[in-house]
Structures are given as C-alpha cells and as structure tokens.
C-alpha cells in the first residue's frame, strides 16, 4: 500500500525504485552498509558483491531485533583502511552526534575509486527519538563533501514543494488520528474523516507538481553518489 496514494508517506516511498537502481549500478566488491537496520539494501546489490551490515548493538537488539555482520559505530568504523568498494549510508546521518566523523571514516575505509551512496532526510518529522539530532541543507552537505576528496557523481533533491508539503500534512493527519485513538478521544471520528482525504491530498499535490516547474526549495530527502579520488 505504501507505493500507492492511499499511504500517508507515499511521497516518501515513491522514488525508492530509482534509489535502489542506483545501488545496483554503483555497488561492487565489498559493500559496507552503515546503520544497516534490517538490511533492506542488500537485495539491490550488483551480483558478486560481498555484503557486510554494520549497526550499533542498542539499535539492533532493541529496535530491529536483528544481528548485523558487524557491531560498531559509524563514527569509528572497525574496518581497515581502503578495504571497502562501496559504502551505503541510508537515513543515518541525522542520527549521529558527529556526522563529520562518519564521513571522514567512510573516506578512510573506501578504496581508491570507491563509492559512497548516501540518502538523508531534510524536511521530515523527528523519528527514532531521542536519537535524531540534525537536518542538513544541500549547501551544508556540499561543504562537508568538499572538505574531503570526494567527487560528486550523482545528486538528487527528492520532493517538489507541494509534494513535501503533502507528505508532512498526511503524516500530521495520521499522527493526530493515532493519538486520538490511543487517547479514546471523541475526535476519533474527525480523524477518520481527515484520513479519508489523504489520497486526494497526495494525488492533488502530484498533479500540481507535474504541471509546475521544478523547484529545489523544499525537498524532503537528498540523495548522493560520491566517488573517492584514486
């Protein structure tokens, strides 16, 4: 359902195929999935890759109920220099106290001509609290990447202004409705009526965005492919 306008986070999921295709195109050799969670990215790797998922013991055990290949921190990777061909960093940077250290560590462990594939939210609600610390603009990210010897291969702003606004509105409607149900509030019926408008909000924002010129002012997500210089 999440790939249909019925889902409140449709605009958050509808570009996932494009990003997954990017993983297939740029992955090779040893792949390190930093903050791997349940390891969803593994299925999109190019054939012949060797996958290693890394995550913290706390999040793996308490949040995901999984056992990654490597326990460790993104800010101090327990990996030898220059041994990783492709690093994946999906929805992780916002959860780090020192994201600059993470990028420095990735640069260290990547082999020459190795790739970093990165996705990070911009206009998106607080999630995985209390471990949600930062939001980056594209200009802040560019400045960070330029401080290392990374070449930007691909960049993408995901979400036109109306799409991002619709995403946030639909999430807000869903959250308020859930709260009313949990509180057994008399406003539960109002919540149900509001939730019925979610498909209309999504479809309306999608149509209006299609007939409007592209504007990078309000993306909900950034996506980059970076290459370490040889």
C-alpha positions as CSV (number, residue, x, y, z in Angstrom):
1,X,0.0,0.0,0.0
2,X,2.9,2.4,0.7
3,X,3.5,2.7,-3.1
4,X,0.0,4.0,-3.7
5,X,-1.5,7.4,-2.9
6,X,-3.5,5.7,-0.1
7,X,-0.5,5.7,2.1
8,X,0.3,8.9,4.1
9,X,4.0,8.6,3.2
10,X,3.5,7.9,-0.5
11,X,5.8,10.7,-1.5
12,X,8.5,9.3,0.8
13,X,8.4,5.9,-0.9
14,X,7.5,6.6,-4.5
15,X,11.1,7.3,-5.6
16,X,12.6,4.2,-3.8
17,X,12.9,2.2,-7.0
18,X,15.2,4.9,-8.5
19,X,17.4,4.9,-5.4
20,X,17.5,1.1,-5.4
21,X,18.6,1.0,-9.0
22,X,21.4,3.4,-8.1
23,X,22.6,0.8,-5.5
24,X,22.7,-1.9,-8.2
25,X,24.5,0.4,-10.6
26,X,27.3,1.6,-8.3
27,X,27.8,-1.4,-5.9
28,X,30.8,-3.7,-6.4
29,X,33.3,-5.7,-4.4
30,X,33.0,-5.4,-0.6
31,X,29.9,-3.4,0.4
32,X,29.6,-1.9,3.9
33,X,26.0,-0.9,4.8
34,X,26.5,1.5,7.7
35,X,23.4,1.7,10.0
36,X,22.0,-1.3,8.2
37,X,18.9,-1.8,10.3
38,X,17.2,-4.9,8.8
39,X,19.5,-4.9,5.7
40,X,16.9,-4.0,3.1
41,X,19.6,-2.6,0.8
42,X,21.3,-6.0,0.4
43,X,18.7,-7.3,-2.1
44,X,19.6,-4.5,-4.6
45,X,23.4,-5.1,-4.7
46,X,25.1,-5.9,-8.0
47,X,25.7,-9.6,-8.3
48,X,29.1,-10.7,-7.0
49,X,29.2,-8.2,-4.1
50,X,30.1,-9.2,-0.6
51,X,27.8,-7.6,1.9
52,X,28.5,-6.5,5.4
53,X,25.9,-4.8,7.5
54,X,27.1,-2.6,10.5
55,X,24.9,-1.3,13.3
56,X,25.0,-0.4,17.0
57,X,24.2,-3.2,19.5
58,X,21.5,-0.9,21.1
59,X,19.5,-0.3,17.9
60,X,20.0,-3.8,16.5
61,X,18.7,-5.5,19.7
62,X,16.2,-3.1,21.0
63,X,14.7,-1.6,17.8
64,X,15.2,-4.0,14.9
65,X,15.6,-7.4,16.6
66,X,18.4,-8.2,14.2
67,X,22.0,-9.3,14.3
68,X,24.3,-7.3,11.9
69,X,27.5,-8.8,10.5
70,X,29.5,-6.1,12.4
71,X,28.7,-4.3,15.6
72,X,30.2,-0.8,15.6
73,X,29.7,2.9,15.4
74,X,29.5,4.9,12.2
75,X,31.8,7.5,13.7
76,X,34.6,4.9,14.5
77,X,34.3,2.2,11.9
78,X,36.0,-1.1,12.9
79,X,37.3,-1.6,9.4
80,X,40.8,-1.4,7.8
81,X,41.8,1.5,5.6
82,X,41.0,1.2,1.9
83,X,39.2,-2.2,2.1
84,X,35.6,-1.2,1.1
85,X,34.5,-0.8,-2.5
86,X,31.0,0.7,-1.8
87,X,29.6,2.3,1.4
88,X,25.9,2.7,1.9
89,X,24.7,5.4,4.3
90,X,20.9,5.5,4.2
91,X,18.9,7.6,6.7
92,X,21.8,7.5,9.2
93,X,23.5,10.9,9.3
94,X,20.6,12.6,11.1
95,X,21.1,10.1,14.0
96,X,24.8,10.8,14.5
97,X,26.2,13.2,17.1
98,X,29.3,13.8,15.0
99,X,28.3,13.2,11.3
100,X,31.5,14.8,10.1
101,X,33.5,12.0,11.8
102,X,31.3,9.4,9.9
103,X,32.2,10.9,6.5
104,X,35.8,11.0,7.5
105,X,35.7,7.3,8.5
106,X,34.0,6.3,5.3
107,X,36.6,8.2,3.3
108,X,39.3,6.3,5.2
109,X,37.9,2.8,4.6
110,X,36.9,3.3,1.0
111,X,39.3,2.0,-1.6
112,X,40.5,4.4,-4.4
113,X,37.6,5.0,-6.8
114,X,35.2,3.6,-4.2
115,X,31.7,4.9,-4.0
116,X,29.6,6.3,-1.2
117,X,25.8,6.1,-1.8
118,X,24.0,8.3,0.7
119,X,20.4,9.2,1.5
120,X,19.4,11.7,4.1
121,X,16.1,13.4,5.0
122,X,15.7,17.2,5.0
123,X,12.1,18.2,5.6
124,X,10.9,15.3,7.6
125,X,9.5,14.8,11.2
126,X,11.5,13.7,14.2
127,X,11.9,9.9,14.1
128,X,13.7,7.3,16.2
129,X,13.8,9.7,19.1
130,X,15.8,10.5,21.1
131,X,18.5,9.6,18.5
132,X,17.5,12.3,15.9
133,X,19.9,15.2,16.0
134,X,20.4,17.1,12.8
135,X,19.0,18.1,9.4
136,X,21.3,19.2,6.6
137,X,20.7,21.5,3.6
138,X,22.2,20.7,0.3
139,X,24.7,23.6,0.8
140,X,25.8,22.2,4.1
141,X,26.3,18.8,2.6
142,X,28.3,20.2,-0.4
143,X,30.5,22.0,2.0
144,X,31.0,18.8,4.0
145,X,31.9,16.7,0.9
146,X,34.2,19.3,-0.4
147,X,36.3,19.1,2.8
148,X,37.2,15.6,1.7
149,X,38.5,14.5,-1.7
150,X,35.1,13.2,-2.9
151,X,33.8,13.7,-6.4
152,X,30.0,14.1,-6.7
153,X,28.8,11.6,-9.4
154,X,25.1,12.0,-8.8
155,X,22.9,14.3,-6.8
156,X,19.2,14.5,-6.3
157,X,16.7,16.5,-4.5
158,X,13.6,14.3,-3.8
159,X,10.3,16.1,-3.4
160,X,8.9,19.2,-5.1
161,X,7.5,21.8,-2.7
162,X,3.8,20.7,-3.0
163,X,4.9,17.0,-2.7
164,X,6.8,17.7,0.5
165,X,4.0,19.8,1.9
166,X,1.6,17.0,1.2
167,X,3.9,14.4,2.8
168,X,4.1,16.5,6.0
169,X,0.4,17.2,6.1
170,X,-0.5,13.5,5.6
171,X,1.9,12.4,8.3
172,X,0.4,15.0,10.7
173,X,-3.1,13.9,10.0
174,X,-2.1,10.2,10.6
175,X,-0.3,11.1,13.8
176,X,-3.1,13.1,15.2
177,X,-5.6,10.4,14.3
178,X,-3.5,7.8,16.0
179,X,-3.2,9.9,19.1
180,X,-6.9,10.4,19.3
181,X,-7.5,6.7,19.0
182,X,-4.9,5.9,21.7
183,X,-6.5,8.6,24.0
184,X,-10.0,7.3,23.2
185,X,-10.9,10.9,22.3
186,X,-14.2,12.0,20.8
187,X,-12.2,13.4,17.9
188,X,-11.5,9.9,16.6
189,X,-14.3,10.3,14.1
190,X,-12.8,13.6,12.9
191,X,-9.5,11.7,12.4
192,X,-11.2,9.1,10.3
193,X,-12.7,11.8,8.1
194,X,-9.3,13.5,7.8
195,X,-7.6,10.3,6.9
196,X,-10.1,9.8,4.0
197,X,-8.6,13.0,2.4
198,X,-5.1,11.6,2.3
199,X,-5.5,10.1,-1.3
200,X,-6.9,13.4,-2.5
201,X,-4.1,15.4,-1.0
202,X,-1.5,13.0,-2.5
203,X,-3.0,12.9,-6.0
204,X,-3.7,16.7,-6.0
205,X,-0.1,17.5,-5.0
206,X,1.3,15.1,-7.6
207,X,-0.8,16.6,-10.4
208,X,0.0,20.2,-9.5
209,X,3.7,19.3,-9.2
210,X,3.7,17.8,-12.6
211,X,2.4,21.0,-14.2
212,X,4.7,23.3,-12.2
213,X,8.4,23.9,-12.9
214,X,10.8,22.0,-10.7
215,X,11.9,23.9,-7.7
216,X,14.6,22.7,-5.2
217,X,13.3,24.9,-2.3
218,X,11.5,22.1,-0.3
219,X,12.8,18.6,-0.9
220,X,12.0,16.1,1.8
221,X,15.2,14.0,1.0
222,X,18.6,14.3,-0.5
223,X,20.4,11.6,-2.4
224,X,24.1,11.5,-3.5
225,X,26.6,9.2,-5.1
226,X,30.1,10.2,-4.2
227,X,33.4,8.8,-5.5
228,X,36.7,8.7,-3.7
229,X,39.6,10.0,-5.8
230,X,42.1,7.5,-6.9
